[in-house]
Amino acid sequence: MSDRWQEMAVFVRVAETGSLSRAGRELMLSQPSVSRIVGALEARLGTTLLLRTTRSISLTEAGSLYLERARSLLAEVEEAEQAARGVDSLQGVIRLAMPVLYGSRAVVPALAMFLARRPGLRIEITMSDARQNLVTDGVDIAIRLGVGPLADSTFGARRLATVERLVVASPAYLSSRGTPVTPAELGRHDCIVQHGLFGRESWRFTRDGTVTSVDVPARLWINSAPGILAAAVAGMGIALATRVMAGDELRAGQLVQVLEPYRLDPAEVYAVFPAGPRPSAKVRAIMDHLGASLNQG
């Protein structure tokens, strides 16, 4: 029976990563061994699960059906083992992905207490402002920020926190160009726009129940939050940021908040996981911790 579980685990990682060699590296197996294990599984089942070419691997219809059930079974096995060990004996690796600036300033500091309480767990962190493919990148949980409801997906998701967004600029920029007092005045300023997370050229403000949307003149586009912050500090224009992300610069006086009477829609912080609506015990544990910790900020 142990051989069957190994076959199942190896097949799932090959199907998820689309690579025999990558699955082998993750599972500490050679590529020939991975190929042999998958071949043995297909022979035992009497059907082809994967279509292999020199450049790609894809699932057959039978492979797709087997993958769905195999994932579920492997998750149940992990749940059973964790239940036997006890809730305080979680073990293994959690692969965590997060955006660079929010991850550095909010998520990573919150993990210190989690690791202290969970000595059997290790965390592998990947930081990028580009949205990762949770399945092919082997990510257990990704931290994502967005305005409004999370886009529909086949993944599970849990909202962890809500963070305030601000309009910010450097004192030097405002001294040179003047300080806008209404959203409409942004049209006379240089604005810094981020591709992705908040990269909208229309900024939506609310004051006294009245909503105003302004198409901002983007002078500079940057694809990362640290870049946006650096450009704003350098006096290159007016930008959007969350209070968490820009907190150090605001306290140091490198940035100041403008248009304070107006409110922007807040950013929602989500945990997204690839295992369907019920994540593993270790993923649930870290989500519970982050949900409590991030809401204190």
C-alpha positions as CSV (number, residue, x, y, z in Angstrom):
1,M,0.0,0.0,0.0
2,S,2.9,2.4,0.7
3,D,4.0,2.1,-2.9
4,R,0.5,3.2,-4.0
5,W,0.7,6.3,-1.8
6,Q,4.1,7.1,-3.2
7,E,2.8,6.7,-6.8
8,M,-0.1,9.0,-5.9
9,A,2.1,11.7,-4.3
10,V,4.6,11.6,-7.2
11,F,1.9,11.8,-9.8
12,V,0.2,14.8,-8.1
13,R,3.4,16.8,-8.1
14,V,4.2,16.0,-11.7
15,A,0.7,17.0,-12.7
16,E,0.8,20.2,-10.7
17,T,4.2,21.3,-11.8
18,G,4.1,19.9,-15.4
19,S,7.6,18.7,-15.0
20,L,9.2,15.4,-14.1
21,S,12.5,17.0,-13.1
22,R,10.9,19.7,-10.9
23,A,8.7,17.1,-9.1
24,G,11.8,15.0,-8.6
25,R,13.7,17.9,-7.0
26,E,10.9,18.6,-4.6
27,L,10.5,15.0,-3.7
28,M,14.3,14.2,-3.6
29,L,14.0,11.7,-6.4
30,S,15.8,11.5,-9.7
31,Q,14.0,12.2,-12.9
32,P,14.2,8.6,-14.1
33,S,12.8,7.5,-10.8
34,V,9.8,9.9,-11.1
35,S,9.2,8.6,-14.7
36,R,9.4,5.0,-13.5
37,I,6.9,5.6,-10.7
38,V,4.4,7.4,-12.9
39,G,4.8,4.6,-15.5
40,A,4.2,2.0,-12.9
41,L,1.0,3.8,-11.8
42,E,-0.3,4.0,-15.3
43,A,0.5,0.3,-15.9
44,R,-1.3,-0.7,-12.7
45,L,-4.3,1.3,-13.6
46,G,-4.3,0.2,-17.3
47,T,-4.7,3.8,-18.6
48,T,-2.6,6.8,-19.6
49,L,-2.7,9.6,-17.1
50,L,-0.1,12.0,-18.6
51,L,0.7,12.9,-22.2
52,R,4.4,13.6,-22.4
53,T,6.4,15.4,-25.1
54,T,9.9,16.8,-25.1
55,R,8.6,20.2,-24.1
56,S,5.5,19.7,-22.0
57,I,3.3,17.3,-19.9
58,S,-0.4,17.5,-19.9
59,L,-3.2,15.5,-18.3
60,T,-5.5,13.1,-20.1
61,E,-9.2,13.0,-19.1
62,A,-8.4,10.0,-16.9
63,G,-5.5,11.9,-15.5
64,S,-7.7,14.8,-14.6
65,L,-10.2,12.6,-12.8
66,Y,-7.4,10.7,-10.9
67,L,-5.7,14.0,-9.9
68,E,-8.9,15.3,-8.3
69,R,-9.4,12.2,-6.2
70,A,-5.7,11.8,-5.4
71,R,-5.4,15.3,-4.0
72,S,-8.4,14.7,-1.8
73,L,-7.0,11.4,-0.5
74,L,-3.6,12.8,0.2
75,A,-5.1,15.7,2.1
76,E,-7.2,13.2,4.2
77,V,-4.1,11.2,5.0
78,E,-2.3,14.3,6.2
79,E,-5.3,15.3,8.3
80,A,-5.4,11.8,9.9
81,E,-1.7,12.0,10.7
82,Q,-2.0,15.4,12.2
83,A,-5.0,14.4,14.3
84,A,-3.0,11.4,15.7
85,R,-0.1,13.7,16.6
86,G,-2.3,16.3,18.1
87,V,-2.9,19.9,17.2
88,D,0.3,21.0,18.9
89,S,2.4,18.6,16.9
90,L,2.0,20.0,13.4
91,Q,5.0,19.1,11.2
92,G,6.3,19.8,7.8
93,V,6.9,22.8,5.5
94,I,4.5,25.6,4.6
95,R,5.3,27.3,1.3
96,L,4.1,30.8,1.6
97,A,4.0,33.5,-1.1
98,M,3.4,37.2,-0.5
99,P,3.8,40.6,-2.1
100,V,7.2,42.3,-1.3
101,L,6.4,45.4,0.7
102,Y,3.3,44.2,2.6
103,G,5.0,40.9,3.2
104,S,8.1,42.5,4.6
105,R,6.4,45.0,6.8
106,A,3.3,43.1,8.0
107,V,3.4,39.3,7.3
108,V,7.0,38.4,8.1
109,P,7.1,40.1,11.6
110,A,3.8,38.3,12.4
111,L,5.4,34.9,11.8
112,A,7.9,35.0,14.6
113,M,5.4,34.1,17.3
114,F,3.8,31.4,15.0
115,L,7.2,29.6,14.5
116,A,7.9,29.9,18.2
117,R,4.6,28.1,19.0
118,R,5.0,25.5,16.3
119,P,8.5,24.0,16.5
120,G,7.6,21.2,14.1
121,L,6.9,23.6,11.2
122,R,9.2,25.3,8.8
123,I,8.2,28.1,6.4
124,E,9.6,28.7,2.9
125,I,8.8,32.3,1.7
126,T,8.7,33.6,-1.8
127,M,8.2,37.4,-2.2
128,S,7.0,38.8,-5.5
129,D,4.6,41.5,-6.6
130,A,3.8,39.3,-9.6
131,R,0.8,37.0,-9.0
132,Q,2.1,33.4,-8.8
133,N,0.5,30.2,-10.0
134,L,0.0,28.4,-6.7
135,V,-0.2,25.0,-8.3
136,T,2.8,25.0,-10.6
137,D,4.9,27.0,-8.1
138,G,4.1,24.5,-5.3
139,V,2.7,27.2,-3.0
140,D,0.6,26.1,0.0
141,I,-0.8,29.6,0.7
142,A,-0.5,33.0,-1.0
143,I,-1.2,36.4,0.6
144,R,-2.9,38.7,-1.8
145,L,-4.2,42.2,-1.6
146,G,-7.0,43.7,-3.6
147,V,-9.8,46.2,-3.7
148,G,-13.2,44.8,-3.6
149,P,-14.2,41.1,-3.7
150,L,-11.5,38.6,-4.6
151,A,-11.8,37.4,-8.2
152,D,-13.6,34.1,-8.7
153,S,-11.2,31.2,-8.8
154,T,-11.1,27.5,-8.3
155,F,-8.9,28.1,-5.2
156,G,-10.1,28.5,-1.6
157,A,-9.7,31.9,0.0
158,R,-10.1,33.5,3.4
159,R,-10.1,37.2,4.2
160,L,-7.5,38.0,6.8
161,A,-7.5,41.8,7.3
162,T,-8.6,45.1,5.9
163,V,-6.0,47.9,5.4
164,E,-6.5,51.6,4.9
165,R,-5.3,53.2,1.6
166,L,-3.9,56.7,1.4
167,V,-2.8,59.3,-1.1
168,V,0.8,60.2,-0.3
169,A,3.5,62.5,-1.7
170,S,6.8,63.9,-0.5
171,P,7.1,67.3,1.1
172,A,9.5,68.3,-1.7
173,Y,7.0,67.5,-4.4
174,L,4.2,69.3,-2.7
175,S,6.4,72.3,-2.1
176,S,7.2,72.4,-5.8
177,R,3.8,71.6,-7.3
178,G,1.3,72.5,-4.6
179,T,-1.0,70.3,-2.4
180,P,-4.3,69.1,-4.0
181,V,-7.3,69.8,-1.8
182,T,-9.9,68.0,-3.9
183,P,-9.6,64.8,-6.0
184,A,-10.3,66.9,-9.2
185,E,-7.0,68.7,-8.7
186,L,-5.1,65.5,-9.2
187,G,-5.5,66.2,-12.9
188,R,-2.8,68.9,-12.6
189,H,-0.3,66.6,-10.9
190,D,2.1,63.8,-11.8
191,C,0.7,60.5,-10.5
192,I,2.5,57.3,-9.9
193,V,0.5,54.2,-10.8
194,Q,1.3,50.6,-10.0
195,H,0.5,47.8,-12.4
196,G,-1.4,45.0,-10.7
197,L,-2.4,45.5,-7.1
198,F,-3.7,49.1,-7.2
199,G,-2.7,49.9,-10.8
200,R,-5.9,51.7,-11.7
201,E,-5.7,55.0,-13.5
202,S,-9.1,55.8,-12.0
203,W,-9.0,56.5,-8.2
204,R,-12.3,56.4,-6.3
205,F,-12.9,58.7,-3.3
206,T,-15.7,59.0,-0.8
207,R,-16.6,62.0,1.3
208,D,-19.8,62.5,3.3
209,G,-21.4,59.7,1.3
210,T,-20.5,61.2,-2.1
211,V,-18.4,59.1,-4.4
212,T,-16.0,60.7,-6.8
213,S,-13.9,58.9,-9.4
214,V,-10.9,60.6,-10.9
215,D,-8.9,59.6,-14.0
216,V,-5.4,60.4,-12.8
217,P,-2.7,61.4,-15.2
218,A,-0.1,58.6,-14.8
219,R,3.4,60.0,-15.3
220,L,5.1,56.9,-14.1
221,W,4.1,53.2,-14.0
222,I,5.9,50.8,-11.7
223,N,5.2,47.1,-11.2
224,S,6.2,46.8,-7.5
225,A,5.1,48.5,-4.3
226,P,8.7,49.2,-3.2
227,G,9.2,51.0,-6.5
228,I,6.1,53.1,-6.0
229,L,7.2,54.1,-2.5
230,A,10.7,54.9,-3.6
231,A,9.4,57.1,-6.5
232,A,7.1,58.9,-4.1
233,V,9.8,59.6,-1.6
234,A,12.1,60.8,-4.4
235,G,9.5,63.5,-5.2
236,M,8.4,62.0,-8.5
237,G,4.7,62.4,-8.0
238,I,1.6,61.5,-6.0
239,A,0.9,57.8,-5.2
240,L,-1.5,55.4,-3.5
241,A,-0.2,53.3,-0.6
242,T,-1.6,51.4,2.4
243,R,-0.9,52.8,5.8
244,V,1.0,49.6,6.6
245,M,3.2,49.9,3.6
246,A,4.0,53.6,4.0
247,G,4.0,53.8,7.8
248,D,7.7,54.2,8.3
249,E,8.0,56.9,5.6
250,L,5.0,58.8,7.1
251,R,6.4,58.7,10.6
252,A,9.8,59.8,9.3
253,G,8.3,62.7,7.4
254,Q,9.5,61.4,4.0
255,L,5.9,61.2,2.9
256,V,2.8,63.1,4.0
257,Q,-0.9,62.2,3.5
258,V,-2.9,64.4,1.1
259,L,-6.6,64.6,0.5
260,E,-7.2,63.5,4.1
261,P,-10.9,64.4,4.2
262,Y,-11.5,61.9,1.4
263,R,-11.5,58.1,1.8
264,L,-10.4,55.5,-0.6
265,D,-11.9,52.0,-0.7
266,P,-9.7,49.9,1.6
267,A,-7.5,47.0,0.5
268,E,-8.6,43.5,1.5
269,V,-5.9,41.0,2.5
270,Y,-6.7,37.4,1.5
271,A,-5.1,34.1,2.1
272,V,-5.5,31.9,-1.0
273,F,-4.8,28.2,-1.1
274,P,-4.9,25.6,-3.9
275,A,-6.4,22.7,-2.0
276,G,-10.1,23.6,-2.5
277,P,-12.4,24.9,0.2
278,R,-10.8,22.9,3.0
279,P,-7.1,23.6,3.5
280,S,-4.7,21.3,5.4
281,A,-4.3,21.6,9.2
282,K,-1.0,23.4,8.9
283,V,-2.4,26.0,6.4
284,R,-5.5,26.5,8.7
285,A,-3.1,27.1,11.6
286,I,-1.1,29.8,9.9
287,M,-4.2,31.4,8.5
288,D,-5.7,31.6,12.0
289,H,-2.5,33.2,13.3
290,L,-2.3,35.7,10.5
291,G,-5.9,36.6,10.7
292,A,-5.5,37.5,14.4
293,S,-2.1,39.2,14.0
294,L,-2.7,41.3,10.9
295,N,-6.0,42.7,12.1
296,Q,-4.1,44.2,15.0
297,G,-2.0,46.4,12.7
